[in-house]
Amino acid sequence: MPTHNIFIGSRVLLPGIEGLHPAAIVVDLASGKITEVRPGVFSINDQSFPSDAHWIDAESKVILPGLVDAHVHLNEPGRTEWEGFWTGTRAAVSGGITTVVDMPLNSIPPTVTVSDFETKRAAAKGKCFCDVAFWGGVIPGNQGHLKPLVEAGVKGFKCFLIESGVEEFPCVSEDDLHSSMELLQDLPSTTLLFHAELETSPNPPEAGSDCTSYNTFLQTRPQDLEINAIALITRLQKAYPSLRCHIVHLSAASALPIIRAARASGAKLTVETCFHYLCLSSDDIPSGRPEFKCCPPIREENNRDLLWDALKEGVIDCVVSDHSPCVAELKLLDKGDIMGAWGGISSLGIGLSLLWTEGQRRGVSLGDIVKWTSLNTAKHAGLEAVKGVLAQGYDGDIIFWDPDAQMEITAKTLNFRNKVSPYVGMKLQGRVEKTYLRGSLVYDWRNGDPEFVGSGNLL
């Protein structure tokens, strides 16, 4: 049996070097770590490498580091029929994602105590194709559980400033935040994540509004909700300056000036947005299509342009899926009832193709996309020492990417549990051909007949 896998290719994305270059990457299979990255052109069985190695030639494909999706709802246990570790991580590796970070809801129980965390880890054990890390949750009254959860291994904490949609994960008040942030500020390795919508006054739909119209839903979640929330967060940060805070799934471009000002003042604030805010526009959403519903909502084309500008500027740090599935029945597809449907977009496994398709016309490179979906997401989740780049000492998480492949998204091509997604029918460019986790194959596209092998770790 070989002790090493050596990956060679003519187009490799290496850290700190612009563009794609020929290189060889040596992975020790015992540790799963990259032991050497050697730029240059090499032939198989080159005598200057370990003699007992197995050589893997990417040929014409691009070699990229595995992606880190830091915002995924896998929902197991309790709502496994919505999504589970086995189906969710299969979908992840099919899109080159070698690490996901699971949100503390919508599983039952949510991850708000160490006991809940142990229940979630037990549910995940032996079911994962990629590595899985976990966020904990902040809800009213669980402040005594926060430090033990950090000691148990959660990467940070998620809270809601508006009702979450599930009763077991209520939103927090400003008083709750003060008591939680006071505790968390003394834990330098942790982060507080905010679902940043704050409703100071109701925004009901107008009487007689069409429940199948996306515009009706959009009017109930105006950008002011995100502005209110982010203004509160940046104000709180002044009282707890050592605690890093993170805005999840930013959709409102009108909140960007507040973010810019906070960061200019030195606030430890990071921001993510999602594939759907960058690749979809509310201007194009037909009536009666609840699969487009999410919270906060997809907004207008000009708003999307501003999000892209902020991403390229570095004001937005990273891009994630916020894969938030449910059973098809809760989407009310037969009624087309957008107002009554569950809000959440399913996209796990197709994000790289989405960003590449949209990003090319906006002048972004593969290096930009990998920075937003791997390097920066790894850093956000506290995994920057082992994930996110192809470099010595890092995990040998490697994907073979065909940037020129054309594909149409169908229910069959989706690998998550419930095949409901606004992207069905969309034609995309770029496809993941193979995914390797710590140097070992976990996904092989095999000309449309995918094979899933191997297993991931719980981080």
Helices and strands as residue ranges (DSSP letters): E 4-12, E 21-28, E 33-39, E 53-57, E 62-65, E 67-72, H 85-94, E 97-102, H 114-124, E 131-134, E 136-137, G 143-145, H 146-152, E 157-160, H 174-184, E 191-195, H 214-220, H 223-239, E 244-248, G 253-255, H 256-264, E 269-274, H 275-279, G 282-284, G 290-292, H 301-313, E 318-320, G 328-331, H 351-360, H 366-370, I 371-375, H 376-380, E 398-408, E 427-437, E 440-444, G 446-448, E 451-452
